[in-house]
Every structure is written in structure tokens, then in C-alpha cells.
Amino acid sequence: MAQEGKKRVYALGIEGSANKIGVGIACEDGTILGNPRKTYITPPGTGFLPRETAIHHRTNVIGLIKQCLEESNLTPKDISVICYTKGPGMGGPLSVGALVAWEREA
């Protein structure tokens, strides 16, 4: 629990190393406040291609961030730190989380 007068620390994490893109928010005590996800599903018998998976992630990541903030009853200004998966995984999908995290910091 945060000390009186001290701002709580909230971390927003973006995970998109494979066919699933997920966004989570946790506070400093480890409580998960939100964790929505979307899964890219290919036709049976086919595999995941990095380009198509990255398109799926780009299409869904901002909506997932908005959903996660809403579930957590937070605003972007409440977020203390942004985390993202650096690897291992497919380069295209991984770059989506990295670019969104970097854009927020710019």
C-alpha cells in the first residue's frame, strides 16, 4: 500500500512476441488491475507469419491500451512506467510493443 501523500506507481506492460498481443497494468504491490488480450488466429494448417501477425498487433494494441486503462480506472497520466517485451519472439510483432512504448515516452 502506498504511503500517505506518496503517488502510487503503475506499470503498463505490452506483450506481443507471438500471435497474442496483450496489455497489462500492475501497481507496485503486484496487483494486476487489467490484462486484456487479443489472439491472431490463422486458418487451420497454416503458421504465423511475422508480417500478418504484426498487422494484427498494430490493429489491436491501441484499443487494448484504452480497454486496460478503463478496466483499471486510470488515465495515461497515472502510468509511471511502460514496459514491453524485447524478445525472444518474431521481430515484426515485437516491434509493435516497442514502438508504442517509445512513442509514449517521446
All heavy atoms as an XYZ file, in Angstrom:
786
protein
N       0.842     -1.171      0.000
C       0.000      0.000      0.000
C       0.891      1.240      0.000
O       1.901      1.302      0.682
C      -0.918      0.000      1.217
C      -1.763      1.253      1.264
S      -3.348      1.126      2.109
C      -4.180     -0.144      1.281
N       0.481      2.261     -0.778
C       1.259      3.492     -0.881
C       1.195      4.281      0.420
O       0.185      4.279      1.114
C       0.742      4.343     -2.032
N       2.306      4.941      0.746
C       2.330      5.782      1.924
C       1.475      7.015      1.670
O       1.322      7.455      0.530
C       3.760      6.210      2.229
C       4.651      5.062      2.609
C       6.091      5.530      2.774
O       6.460      6.617      2.366
N       6.901      4.687      3.375
N       0.934      7.569      2.745
C       0.091      8.753      2.618
C       0.879      9.877      1.950
O       2.015     10.165      2.315
C      -0.392      9.192      3.994
C      -1.474     10.246      3.926
C      -2.064     10.534      5.283
O      -2.168      9.595      6.095
O      -2.389     11.697      5.512
N       0.273     10.503      0.947
C       0.910     11.597      0.233
C       1.848     11.153     -0.876
O       2.307     11.965     -1.659
N       2.154      9.876     -0.956
C       3.057      9.356     -1.984
C       2.237      8.849     -3.169
O       1.255      8.137     -2.990
C       3.904      8.221     -1.411
C       4.903      7.662     -2.381
C       5.723      6.551     -1.738
C       6.623      5.909     -2.776
N       7.282      4.731     -2.257
N       2.655      9.227     -4.370
C       1.965      8.786     -5.575
C       2.205      7.292     -5.792
O       3.317      6.797     -5.656
C       2.473      9.572     -6.789
C       1.760      9.201     -8.064
C       2.297      9.958     -9.251
C       1.594      9.461    -10.502
N       2.235      9.894    -11.709
N       1.140      6.574     -6.119
C       1.271      5.136     -6.410
C       1.996      4.952     -7.738
O       1.904      5.786     -8.629
C      -0.102      4.490     -6.477
C      -0.785      4.525     -5.109
C      -1.879      3.557     -5.008
N      -1.288      2.219     -4.876
C      -1.984      1.140     -4.615
N      -3.275      1.204     -4.470
N      -1.406     -0.031     -4.497
N       2.693      3.852     -7.859
C       3.415      3.518     -9.078
C       2.594      2.501     -9.861
O       2.216      1.457     -9.318
C       4.813      2.946     -8.749
C       5.521      2.495    -10.015
C       5.643      3.966     -7.993
N       2.320      2.828    -11.112
C       1.585      1.931    -12.003
C       2.441      1.640    -13.226
O       2.974      2.562    -13.857
C       0.263      2.565    -12.461
C      -0.702      2.839    -11.341
C      -0.858      4.118    -10.836
C      -1.454      1.811    -10.789
C      -1.746      4.372     -9.807
C      -2.345      2.058     -9.755
C      -2.484      3.345     -9.271
O      -3.367      3.590     -8.246
N       2.566      0.363    -13.556
C       3.318     -0.065    -14.739
C       2.357     -0.601    -15.782
O       1.492     -1.422    -15.467
C       4.327     -1.142    -14.357
N       2.510     -0.129    -17.005
C       1.754     -0.647    -18.139
C       2.708     -1.502    -18.962
O       3.800     -1.036    -19.322
C       1.199      0.495    -18.990
C       0.335      0.060    -20.172
C      -0.817      1.028    -20.362
C       1.138     -0.058    -21.450
N       2.347     -2.747    -19.218
C       3.189     -3.652    -19.985
C       2.507     -4.064    -21.274
O       1.292     -4.265    -21.304
N       3.306     -4.191    -22.333
C       2.817     -4.615    -23.642
C       3.581     -5.876    -24.036
O       4.810     -5.875    -24.062
C       3.037     -3.518    -24.704
C       2.366     -2.213    -24.260
C       2.525     -3.973    -26.064
C       2.771     -1.001    -25.084
N       2.858     -6.949    -24.320
C       3.473     -8.218    -24.718
C       2.928     -8.622    -26.074
O       1.737     -8.759    -26.258
C       3.155     -9.299    -23.679
C       4.130    -10.468    -23.667
C       4.215    -11.279    -24.941
O       3.185    -11.762    -25.428
O       5.347    -11.437    -25.457
N       3.833     -8.780    -27.041
C       3.405     -9.153    -28.386
C       4.455     -9.958    -29.116
O       4.727     -9.698    -30.284
N       5.052    -10.938    -28.458
C       6.165    -11.691    -29.049
C       5.728    -12.763    -30.047
O       6.538    -13.240    -30.825
C       7.010    -12.336    -27.950
O       6.216    -13.199    -27.164
N       4.465    -13.129    -30.025
C       3.994    -14.174    -30.935
C       2.608    -13.795    -31.462
O       2.386    -12.658    -31.835
C       3.998    -15.529    -30.231
N       1.672    -14.727    -31.466
C       0.371    -14.478    -32.077
C      -0.615    -13.764    -31.160
O      -1.717    -13.448    -31.568
C      -0.251    -15.783    -32.573
C      -0.632    -16.713    -31.445
O       0.128    -16.891    -30.497
N      -1.801    -17.303    -31.547
N      -0.229    -13.484    -29.937
C      -1.118    -12.804    -28.995
C      -0.530    -11.452    -28.630
O       0.664    -11.352    -28.366
C      -1.294    -13.652    -27.731
C      -2.324    -13.106    -26.761
C      -2.512    -14.054    -25.595
C      -3.150    -15.318    -26.114
N      -3.580    -16.262    -25.125
N      -1.382    -10.419    -28.620
C      -0.984     -9.098    -28.130
C      -1.754     -8.855    -26.844
O      -2.963     -9.080    -26.787
C      -1.232     -7.987    -29.182
C      -0.810     -6.601    -28.678
C      -2.670     -7.943    -29.647
C       0.635     -6.340    -28.750
N      -1.043     -8.457    -25.811
C      -1.678     -8.224    -24.522
C      -1.140     -6.969    -23.875
O       0.000     -6.573    -24.102
N      -1.997     -6.340    -23.086
C      -1.623     -5.140    -22.339
C      -2.036     -5.372    -20.893
O      -3.148     -5.845    -20.629
C      -2.331     -3.891    -22.906
C      -2.030     -2.666    -22.058
C      -1.925     -3.656    -24.355
N      -1.155     -5.061    -19.980
C      -1.476     -5.223    -18.575
C      -1.065     -4.000    -17.777
O      -0.149     -3.285    -18.167
N      -1.775     -3.768    -16.695
C      -1.396     -2.711    -15.750
C      -1.322     -3.344    -14.370
O      -2.235     -4.050    -13.949
C      -2.397     -1.542    -15.747
C      -2.398     -0.837    -17.107
C      -2.050     -0.549    -14.626
C      -3.392      0.291    -17.227
N      -0.195     -3.071    -13.695
C       0.010     -3.550    -12.328
C       0.448     -2.381    -11.468
O       1.079     -1.437    -11.957
C       1.069     -4.638    -12.298
N       0.105     -2.441    -10.184
C       0.587     -1.412     -9.264
C       1.762     -1.982     -8.469
O       2.082     -3.169     -8.570
C      -0.520     -0.867     -8.377
S      -1.336     -2.052     -7.349
N       2.406     -1.131     -7.688
C       3.671     -1.516     -7.049
C       3.556     -2.690     -6.094
O       4.538     -3.369     -5.829
C       4.329     -0.325     -6.338
C       3.680      0.072     -5.029
C       2.616      1.147     -5.155
O       2.150      1.432     -6.261
O       2.258      1.705     -4.111
N       2.362     -2.980     -5.611
C       2.217     -4.129     -4.713
C       1.980     -5.437     -5.471
O       1.785     -6.482     -4.865
C       1.116     -3.886     -3.683
C      -0.280     -3.813     -4.293
O      -0.432     -4.006     -5.523
O      -1.233     -3.540     -3.537
N       2.008     -5.368     -6.804
C       1.846     -6.558     -7.628
C       0.426     -6.849     -8.059
O       0.193     -7.791     -8.819
N      -0.525     -6.046     -7.629
C      -1.919     -6.245     -8.023
C      -2.084     -5.963     -9.508
O      -1.659     -4.909     -9.996
C      -2.851     -5.313     -7.215
O      -2.664     -5.573     -5.836
C      -4.306     -5.522     -7.594
N      -2.684     -6.904    -10.231
C      -2.975     -6.734    -11.652
C      -4.323     -6.035    -11.760
O      -5.342     -6.553    -11.299
C      -3.018     -8.089    -12.392
C      -1.714     -8.875    -12.169
C      -3.323     -7.889    -13.874
C      -0.476     -8.202    -12.654
N      -4.335     -4.869    -12.380
C      -5.550     -4.077    -12.491
C      -6.289     -4.304    -13.809
O      -7.482     -4.052    -13.900
C      -5.220     -2.593    -12.336
C      -4.498     -2.216    -11.039
C      -4.124     -0.749    -11.053
C      -5.373     -2.544     -9.838
N      -5.583     -4.745    -14.816
C      -6.181     -5.013    -16.119
C      -5.229     -5.859    -16.936
O      -4.015     -5.759    -16.765
N      -5.776     -6.690    -17.839
C      -4.920     -7.551    -18.657
C      -5.679     -8.072    -19.886
O      -5.789     -9.274    -20.092
C      -4.386     -8.718    -17.824
C      -3.306     -9.485    -18.539
O      -2.675     -8.985    -19.444
N      -3.112    -10.728    -18.131
N      -6.194     -7.174    -20.733
C      -6.891     -7.641    -21.936
C      -5.913     -8.143    -23.002
O      -4.775     -7.681    -23.081
C      -7.651     -6.402    -22.413
C      -6.824     -5.252    -21.926
C      -6.243     -5.719    -20.607
N      -6.374     -9.096    -23.812
C      -5.545     -9.708    -24.848
C      -6.377     -9.992    -26.098
O      -7.573    -10.192    -26.015
C      -4.954    -11.029    -24.359
C      -4.105    -10.899    -23.131
C      -3.703    -12.236    -22.527
N      -4.783    -13.030    -21.951
C      -5.363    -12.820    -20.787
N      -5.037    -11.783    -20.071
N      -6.292    -13.619    -20.339
N      -5.698    -10.037    -27.234
C      -6.312    -10.458    -28.495
C      -5.361    -11.446    -29.156
O      -4.144    -11.234    -29.180
C      -6.520     -9.274    -29.441
C      -7.511     -8.259    -28.950
C      -8.746     -8.317    -29.773
C      -9.695     -7.232    -29.266
N     -10.996     -7.378    -29.749
N      -5.932    -12.514    -29.705
C      -5.127    -13.560    -30.336
C      -5.346    -13.558    -31.842
O      -6.483    -13.515    -32.310
C      -5.504    -14.939    -29.763
O      -5.297    -14.909    -28.348
C      -4.662    -16.040    -30.368
N      -4.249    -13.599    -32.576
C      -4.292    -13.719    -34.032
C      -4.402    -15.198    -34.366
O      -3.540    -15.997    -33.998
C      -3.035    -13.113    -34.649
C      -2.918    -13.306    -36.133
C      -3.914    -12.850    -36.995
C      -1.809    -13.924    -36.685
C      -3.809    -13.019    -38.357
C      -1.680    -14.088    -38.051
C      -2.692    -13.633    -38.880
O      -2.579    -13.799    -40.243
N      -5.468    -15.564    -35.060
C      -5.717    -16.962    -35.400
C      -5.641    -17.115    -36.907
O      -6.344    -16.419    -37.653
C      -7.091    -17.419    -34.866
C      -7.124    -17.260    -33.343
C      -7.379    -18.857    -35.286
C      -8.480    -17.478    -32.715
N      -4.787    -18.028    -37.350
C      -4.636    -18.286    -38.783
C      -5.530    -19.456    -39.185
O      -5.980    -20.223    -38.332
C      -3.173    -18.628    -39.113
O      -2.804    -19.812    -38.408
C      -2.241    -17.497    -38.727
N      -5.758    -19.607    -40.489
C      -6.532    -20.761    -40.940
C      -5.837    -22.077    -40.553
O      -4.605    -22.128    -40.459
C      -6.555    -20.603    -42.459
C      -6.298    -19.146    -42.697
C      -5.396    -18.713    -41.576
N      -6.613    -23.129    -40.306
C      -6.015    -24.421    -39.947
C      -4.964    -24.861    -40.972
O      -5.148    -24.692    -42.172
C      -7.209    -25.378    -39.946
C      -8.393    -24.497    -39.712
C      -8.060    -23.196    -40.383
N      -3.871    -25.382    -40.469
C      -2.810    -25.895    -41.331
C      -1.810    -24.850    -41.776
O      -0.870    -25.169    -42.495
N      -2.004    -23.618    -41.376
C      -1.035    -22.580    -41.738
C      -0.352    -22.098    -40.466
O      -0.832    -22.294    -39.366
C      -1.724    -21.379    -42.430
O      -2.633    -20.771    -41.522
C      -2.481    -21.812    -43.676
N       0.756    -21.458    -40.641
C       1.506    -20.952    -39.496
C       1.385    -19.452    -39.382
O       0.720    -18.788    -40.187
N       2.040    -18.903    -38.369
C       2.020    -17.467    -38.142
C       3.174    -16.834    -38.901
O       4.326    -17.203    -38.706
C       2.164    -17.155    -36.652
C       1.079    -17.772    -35.832
C       1.315    -18.894    -35.074
C      -0.202    -17.241    -35.856
C       0.309    -19.469    -34.330
C      -1.218    -17.802    -35.120
C      -0.967    -18.925    -34.359
N       2.848    -15.897    -39.765
C       3.866    -15.150    -40.487
C       4.066    -13.813    -39.781
O       3.092    -13.165    -39.377
C       3.451    -14.939    -41.938
C       3.234    -16.231    -42.740
C       2.697    -15.920    -44.130
C       4.536    -17.011    -42.833
N       5.316    -13.392    -39.615
C       5.590    -12.169    -38.866
C       4.832    -10.946    -39.386
O       4.295    -10.172    -38.598
C       7.100    -11.986    -39.000
C       7.619    -13.369    -39.183
C       6.562    -14.084    -39.999
N       4.758    -10.767    -40.695
C       4.108     -9.572    -41.252
C       2.630     -9.518    -40.885
O       2.132     -8.496    -40.401
C       4.281     -9.540    -42.767
C       3.685     -8.307    -43.394
C       4.082     -8.203    -44.875
N       3.582     -6.974    -45.419
C       2.578     -6.909    -46.278
N       1.993     -7.999    -46.705
N       2.165     -5.743    -46.735
N       1.915    -10.596    -41.109
C       0.482    -10.629    -40.818
C       0.211    -10.522    -39.316
O      -0.749     -9.886    -38.891
C      -0.158    -11.906    -41.380
C      -0.316    -11.912    -42.889
C       0.961    -12.230    -43.650
O       1.991    -12.567    -43.013
O       0.946    -12.106    -44.890
N       1.070    -11.142    -38.527
C       0.915    -11.067    -37.073
C       1.149     -9.634    -36.589
O       0.417     -9.133    -35.725
C       1.875    -12.051    -36.382
O       1.671    -13.358    -36.938
C       1.632    -12.113    -34.890
N       2.137     -8.956    -37.162
C       2.409     -7.561    -36.796
C       1.230     -6.660    -37.173
O       0.865     -5.754    -36.411
C       3.690     -7.073    -37.463
N       0.620     -6.903    -38.315
C      -0.559     -6.125    -38.726
C      -1.677     -6.317    -37.703
O      -2.341     -5.359    -37.295
C      -1.010     -6.518    -40.144
C       0.011     -6.026    -41.167
C      -2.404     -5.968    -40.451
C      -0.181     -6.582    -42.562
N      -1.892     -7.545    -37.271
C      -2.898     -7.825    -36.242
C      -2.603     -7.035    -34.971
O      -3.486     -6.405    -34.385
C      -2.924     -9.326    -35.938
C      -3.715     -9.681    -34.734
N      -3.137     -9.787    -33.476
C      -5.033     -9.927    -34.562
C      -4.076    -10.094    -32.598
N      -5.235    -10.186    -33.228
N      -1.364     -7.053    -34.542
C      -0.980     -6.367    -33.311
C      -1.172     -4.851    -33.445
O      -1.699     -4.210    -32.535
C       0.467     -6.690    -32.948
C       0.693     -8.092    -32.469
N      -0.251     -9.093    -32.539
C       1.792     -8.657    -31.911
C       0.237    -10.205    -32.041
N       1.481     -9.971    -31.644
N      -0.743     -4.282    -34.599
C      -0.918     -2.840    -34.824
C      -2.391     -2.456    -34.813
O      -2.766     -1.400    -34.313
C      -0.287     -2.415    -36.154
C       1.206     -2.258    -36.092
C       1.760     -1.513    -37.287
N       1.350     -2.033    -38.580
C       1.991     -2.958    -39.272
N       3.091     -3.499    -38.782
N       1.550     -3.346    -40.438
N      -3.216     -3.320    -35.370
C      -4.656     -3.049    -35.442
C      -5.297     -3.040    -34.057
O      -6.283     -2.330    -33.847
C      -5.336     -4.118    -36.328
O      -4.730     -4.092    -37.621
C      -6.820     -3.875    -36.465
N      -4.761     -3.804    -33.125
C      -5.416     -4.004    -31.828
C      -4.768     -3.332    -30.622
O      -5.434     -3.157    -29.596
C      -5.524     -5.507    -31.546
C      -6.531     -6.165    -32.451
O      -7.727     -5.984    -32.285
N      -6.048     -6.913    -33.434
N      -3.517     -2.945    -30.684
C      -2.798     -2.523    -29.478
C      -3.379     -1.259    -28.839
O      -3.517     -1.200    -27.613
C      -1.277     -2.386    -29.741
C      -0.945     -1.236    -30.660
C      -0.521     -2.286    -28.419
N      -3.744     -0.269    -29.609
C      -4.260      0.973    -29.015
C      -5.602      0.717    -28.328
O      -5.844      1.198    -27.211
C      -4.380      2.092    -30.069
C      -3.003      2.416    -30.664
C      -5.032      3.338    -29.467
C      -1.952      2.866    -29.674
N      -6.466     -0.065    -28.956
C      -7.737     -0.421    -28.333
C      -7.546     -1.188    -27.032
O      -8.283     -0.982    -26.067
N      -6.547     -2.074    -27.008
C      -6.261     -2.828    -25.787
C      -5.744     -1.913    -24.676
O      -6.094     -2.086    -23.502
C      -5.256     -3.951    -26.069
C      -5.788     -5.124    -26.868
C      -4.641     -6.040    -27.294
C      -6.822     -5.900    -26.062
N      -4.926     -0.935    -25.037
C      -4.435      0.018    -24.039
C      -5.608      0.806    -23.459
O      -5.727      0.957    -22.233
C      -3.374      0.958    -24.642
C      -2.095      0.168    -24.949
C      -3.080      2.131    -23.700
C      -1.069      0.931    -25.758
N      -6.483      1.289    -24.313
C      -7.663      2.032    -23.843
C      -8.538      1.155    -22.946
O      -9.008      1.597    -21.897
C      -8.464      2.552    -25.032
C      -7.777      3.673    -25.776
C      -8.575      4.114    -26.987
C      -7.870      5.240    -27.713
N      -8.603      5.666    -28.915
N      -8.750     -0.096    -23.369
C      -9.557     -1.030    -22.574
C      -8.916     -1.277    -21.213
O      -9.582     -1.289    -20.178
C      -9.737     -2.347    -23.329
C     -10.538     -3.377    -22.571
C     -10.626     -4.710    -23.321
O     -10.306     -4.805    -24.496
N     -11.049     -5.743    -22.616
N      -7.606     -1.462    -21.197
C      -6.890     -1.744    -19.951
C      -6.959     -0.546    -18.998
O      -7.173     -0.710    -17.799
C      -5.447     -2.111    -20.269
S      -4.585     -2.909    -18.912
N      -6.786      0.662    -19.531
C      -6.898      1.859    -18.702
C      -8.302      1.978    -18.118
O      -8.473      2.298    -16.939
C      -6.550      3.106    -19.512
C      -5.066      3.302    -19.830
C      -4.885      4.354    -20.915
C      -4.284      3.670    -18.582
N      -9.299      1.697    -18.946
C     -10.684      1.761    -18.477
C     -10.946      0.730    -17.375
O     -11.539      1.050    -16.343
C     -11.633      1.532    -19.655
C     -13.087      1.766    -19.329
C     -13.963      1.660    -20.557
O     -13.758      2.429    -21.505
O     -14.849      0.785    -20.555
N     -10.504     -0.509    -17.591
C     -10.678     -1.563    -16.587
C      -9.990     -1.199    -15.274
O     -10.448     -1.581    -14.193
C     -10.106     -2.888    -17.088
C     -10.895     -3.550    -18.180
C     -10.226     -4.816    -18.701
O      -9.199     -5.266    -18.136
O     -10.728     -5.359    -19.706
N      -8.886     -0.476    -15.374
C      -8.083     -0.119    -14.205
C      -8.525      1.181    -13.554
O      -7.969      1.567    -12.526
C      -6.609      0.013    -14.619
O      -6.159     -1.172    -15.223
N      -9.472      1.870    -14.183
C      -9.910      3.189    -13.703
C      -8.742      4.161    -13.600
O      -8.621      4.915    -12.630
C     -10.645      3.088    -12.361
C     -11.946      2.348    -12.496
O     -12.721      2.597    -13.421
N     -12.194      1.417    -11.600
N      -7.860      4.136    -14.616
C      -6.701      5.016    -14.660
C      -6.718      5.816    -15.952
O      -7.451      5.495    -16.882
C      -5.404      4.204    -14.578
C      -5.176      3.394    -13.314
C      -3.951      2.501    -13.464
C      -5.031      4.303    -12.108
N      -5.876      6.846    -15.996
C      -5.674      7.632    -17.210
C      -4.212      7.474    -17.628
O      -3.380      7.032    -16.816
C      -5.978      9.123    -16.977
O      -4.962      9.661    -16.116
C      -7.362      9.329    -16.374
N      -3.864      7.864    -18.842
C      -2.451      7.780    -19.243
C      -1.516      8.541    -18.295
O      -0.386      8.110    -18.071
C      -2.445      8.392    -20.642
C      -3.813      8.085    -21.174
C      -4.719      8.246    -19.974
N      -1.977      9.634    -17.710
C      -1.142     10.411    -16.792
C      -0.826      9.659    -15.500
O       0.138      9.970    -14.817
C      -1.811     11.738    -16.465
C      -1.827     12.683    -17.642
C      -2.435     14.009    -17.273
C      -2.408     14.925    -18.479
N      -2.869     16.270    -18.163
N      -1.636      8.648    -15.163
C      -1.395      7.860    -13.951
C      -0.261      6.854    -14.122
O       0.272      6.345    -13.127
C      -2.657      7.090    -13.555
C      -3.800      7.997    -13.151
O      -3.554      8.981    -12.429
O      -4.944      7.726    -13.571
N       0.092      6.534    -15.363
C       1.090      5.497    -15.638
C       2.492      6.027    -15.337
O       2.909      7.064    -15.843
C       0.989      5.014    -17.099
C      -0.416      4.468    -17.393
C       2.062      3.986    -17.414
C      -0.846      3.316    -16.518
N       3.223      5.285    -14.508
C       4.567      5.682    -14.085
C       5.650      5.165    -15.019
O       6.676      5.821    -15.215
C       4.851      5.141    -12.681
O       3.823      5.483    -11.792
N       5.452      3.973    -15.547
C       6.469      3.325    -16.375
C       5.785      2.445    -17.405
O       4.717      1.889    -17.144
C       7.452      2.504    -15.495
C       6.741      1.384    -14.764
C       8.623      1.976    -16.301
N       6.391      2.355    -18.582
C       5.873      1.486    -19.639
C       6.919      0.423    -19.933
O       8.107      0.722    -20.105
C       5.545      2.281    -20.916
C       4.445      3.291    -20.604
C       5.126      1.339    -22.037
C       4.058      4.163    -21.755
N       6.464     -0.815    -19.984
C       7.337     -1.962    -20.229
C       6.868     -2.654    -21.505
O       5.692     -2.604    -21.838
C       7.240     -2.957    -19.077
S       7.323     -2.201    -17.448
N       7.792     -3.308    -22.189
C       7.421     -4.075    -23.373
C       8.349     -5.270    -23.508
O       9.460     -5.263    -22.980
C       7.461     -3.208    -24.639
C       8.844     -2.701    -24.997
C       9.654     -3.404    -25.866
C       9.341     -1.531    -24.433
C      10.925     -2.949    -26.189
C      10.596     -1.068    -24.741
C      11.386     -1.781    -25.627
O      12.642     -1.334    -25.929
N       7.874     -6.268    -24.207
C       8.692     -7.454    -24.455
C       9.704     -7.136    -25.536
O       9.336     -6.742    -26.642
C       7.812     -8.640    -24.895
O       6.837     -8.883    -23.890
C       8.649     -9.896    -25.119
N      10.980     -7.323    -25.219
C      12.069     -7.081    -26.170
C      12.370     -8.340    -26.978
O      12.842     -8.275    -28.094
C      13.309     -6.631    -25.406
C      14.476     -6.280    -26.269
C      15.636     -5.786    -25.434
C      16.842     -5.492    -26.293
N      17.978     -5.065    -25.496
N      12.113     -9.504    -26.403
C      12.381    -10.753    -27.080
C      12.504    -11.850    -26.049
O      12.440    -11.579    -24.851
N      12.619    -13.075    -26.468
C      12.632    -13.530    -27.853
C      11.233    -13.513    -28.463
O      10.237    -13.409    -27.752
C      13.164    -14.960    -27.745
C      12.721    -15.418    -26.393
C      12.763    -14.176    -25.511
N      11.185    -13.640    -29.760
C       9.926    -13.665    -30.487
C      10.142    -13.243    -31.930
O      11.272    -13.090    -32.389
N       9.037    -13.029    -32.640
C       9.100    -12.599    -34.029
C       9.323    -11.090    -34.073
O       8.640    -10.332    -33.382
C       7.808    -12.961    -34.763
C       7.562    -14.459    -34.869
S       6.119    -14.858    -35.890
C       4.782    -14.292    -34.842
N      10.279    -10.651    -34.907
C      10.660     -9.241    -34.971
C       9.515     -8.286    -35.262
O       9.370     -7.260    -34.595
N       8.703     -8.591    -36.259
C       7.593     -7.706    -36.624
C       6.613     -7.488    -35.488
O       6.348     -6.343    -35.105
N       6.075     -8.550    -34.909
C       5.163     -8.377    -33.787
C       5.818     -7.705    -32.572
O       5.201     -6.870    -31.915
C       4.722     -9.805    -33.458
C       4.853    -10.534    -34.746
C       6.072     -9.938    -35.397
N       7.070     -8.049    -32.288
C       7.760     -7.430    -31.153
C       7.902     -5.919    -31.339
O       7.808     -5.154    -30.382
C       9.147     -8.044    -30.967
C       9.206     -9.402    -30.296
C      10.598    -10.004    -30.453
C       8.826     -9.295    -28.831
N       8.126     -5.489    -32.578
C       8.344     -4.069    -32.833
C       7.105     -3.233    -32.510
O       7.229     -2.053    -32.180
C       8.777     -3.837    -34.282
O       7.708     -4.091    -35.176
N       5.917     -3.820    -32.571
C       4.693     -3.074    -32.284
C       4.703     -2.573    -30.837
O       4.493     -1.389    -30.577
C       3.440     -3.933    -32.571
C       2.179     -3.214    -32.118
C       3.361     -4.283    -34.047
N       4.956     -3.455    -29.892
C       5.001     -3.048    -28.486
C       6.103     -2.039    -28.227
O       5.903     -1.065    -27.489
N       7.266     -2.249    -28.834
C       8.393     -1.336    -28.639
C       8.054      0.055    -29.163
O       8.294      1.059    -28.476
C       9.636     -1.878    -29.331
N       7.482      0.141    -30.341
C       7.159      1.447    -30.924
C       6.096      2.183    -30.127
O       6.186      3.397    -29.931
C       6.721      1.282    -32.382
C       7.831      0.861    -33.343
C       7.258      0.521    -34.711
C       8.888      1.941    -33.454
N       5.102      1.471    -29.647
C       4.061      2.106    -28.835
C       4.672      2.622    -27.526
O       4.402      3.745    -27.105
C       2.898      1.137    -28.562
C       1.934      1.705    -27.529
C       2.159      0.821    -29.853
N       5.520      1.830    -26.891
C       6.161      2.252    -25.643
C       7.063      3.461    -25.882
O       7.028      4.424    -25.108
C       6.966      1.095    -25.048
N       7.842      3.435    -26.935
C       8.747      4.554    -27.224
C       7.968      5.813    -27.560
O       8.358      6.897    -27.166
C       9.669      4.211    -28.367
C      10.678      3.154    -28.041
C      11.085      2.743    -26.803
C      11.394      2.367    -28.966
N      12.011      1.744    -26.914
C      12.232      1.489    -28.234
C      11.433      2.303    -30.352
C      13.089      0.584    -28.831
C      12.278      1.387    -30.959
C      13.094      0.552    -30.207
N       6.876      5.687    -28.286
C       6.077      6.858    -28.658
C       5.537      7.551    -27.410
O       5.485      8.766    -27.333
C       4.918      6.442    -29.572
C       4.053      7.586    -30.024
C       4.758      8.627    -30.859
O       5.752      8.298    -31.545
O       4.339      9.810    -30.831
N       5.126      6.801    -26.432
C       4.587      7.368    -25.196
C       5.646      8.180    -24.473
O       5.369      9.193    -23.859
C       4.050      6.242    -24.296
C       3.751      6.587    -22.861
C       2.717      7.692    -22.710
N       2.124      7.779    -21.411
C       2.679      8.258    -20.326
N       3.907      8.682    -20.345
N       2.020      8.321    -19.190
N       6.886      7.717    -24.564
C       7.986      8.399    -23.864
C       8.486      9.613    -24.610
O       9.176     10.442    -24.052
C       9.137      7.413    -23.620
C       8.764      6.300    -22.662
C       8.327      6.802    -21.297
O       8.973      7.717    -20.753
O       7.330      6.304    -20.783
N       8.163      9.730    -25.888
C       8.662     10.851    -26.712
C       7.994     12.165    -26.356
O       6.982     12.242    -25.761
C       8.446     10.540    -28.188
